[in-house]
Amino acid sequence: MSDKRSRAQTIGWVLYDFGMAWFSMVVLTAYFILYFKEVVVGEKGYGDFLWGVAISSAMAVSVILSPLLGAIADIGGMRKRFLIVFSCLSIASTCLLYFTGPGQTLWAVFLLIAGYVGYTVAMTFYNAFLPDIAGQGSIEKISGIGWGVGYIGGLIALLLMAVMVPDVAGGRSIVLVTGVVYGVFALPSFVLLKDPAREAGACSASIGTGMRRLAGTFREIRSYRKIFIFLIGYFFISDAISTVIVFFSSYTVHTLNFSLQQNFLLLMLIQLTAALGAFAAGFVAQRIGILPTMIVTVLIWLLALLGIILFSSISAFFALSVCAGLVLGGTQATARSFVAVRTPSDKQAEFFGFMTFSTKIAAIFGPLLYGSISARTNNPRIAIVSLEVLFIIGLGIMLYLAKSGDDPSSPASISS
């Protein structure tokens, strides 16, 4: 691959992260959850329940589709095709959310599920392009840049929300803008990314072969010991992180009584620090290693959430949330780098499918655990303790994995 073509593909890949971040920020984190609860459903408590059902349902569908389609894509050379199809599903669903209103609960839930499934499954194929465009030696850096650009995208989305959303009911046009921005910044990757060459006839045989290969990979996953242990640890870490993301605005606006502007300001600060953290994580991982970087980020998560439990002032919540934001991007970027480095070259999409598989199973149970504890105790601070437990379990597994002392970027250690 020529240097010029490689740079073009890298730029296209990074721009997708920018557009994708708008969906995550506007629909999942900052705005639509509030619009859904207050306007579409009209009952905040029941809205929380339906939001949890929609998120869990989307994750369940993604869990089923991601590893299977990943195996098919690897064999049939269909990564780009699947990326386009599921991205367009998410983009179209996001645009249609603009037209939801009071009483359209089932329609809004359906669109939310479709949009989140498209977003999540598309990310499997998006991630699988990383080793092809980066190459050995720069995976960690490009992964960190991608996450960093994504968080900059989220920051810009928040700035626009501060202007376009005077109140929850009157700000739904931001959802339509989000769908358009997602589509515009996904387009370069649709054009520039290229599937690896496959043998003639592979595509026609890909479905049946992919299903057999997927079943075989489930049986053989234990032979990829480092990846297997890592994914177990990251299961608990991502469980906690996904729960934080899904319930953040609900906690600040409906528990701490933040105004929309205060919430947007806090999220802006988190996005800025997350972008810096994602950029830095790639370079830190190249210096000290991927696993040590992951361990440091999890320790910071633990301390930040402990502070949120112990301190109740608004200023303390701002400071501790920013600390968590600093490692939000770094944790995810580092995990992506580990899988990219460890995975055999002919199973990239399949193994990223397994990564999605594990993290999305976690995303089914984490919000349900948090919501159940919060509902039973009527104290969200106690529910945060459950996140601390999840981080501690994940940290313990990462420490165990790090004891092997080998270099995770070494090709010779892929199957060790």
Buried (B, 14 or more C-beta within 10 A) or exposed (E): EEEEEBEBBBEBBBBBBBBBBBBBBBBBBBBBBBBBBBBBBEEEEEBBBBBBBBBBBBBBBBBBBBBBBBBBBBBBBBBBBBBBBBBBBBBBBBBBBBEBEEEBBEBBBBBBBBBBBBBBBBBBBBBBBBBBBBEEEBBBBBBBBBBBBBBBBBBBBBEBBBEBBEEBEEBBEBBBBBBBBBBBBBBBBBEBBBBBEBEEEBBEEBBEBBEEBBEEBEEEBEEBBBBBBBBBBBBBBBBBBBBBBBBBBBBBBBEBEBEBEBBBBBBBBBBBBBBBBBBBBBBBBBEEBBBBBBBBBBBBBBBBBBBBBEEEEBEEBBBBBBBBBBBBBBBBBBBBBBBBBBBEEEBBBBBBBBBBBBBBBBBBBBBBBBBEBBEEEEEBBEBBBBBBEBBEBBBEBBEEBBEBEEEBBEEEBBEE
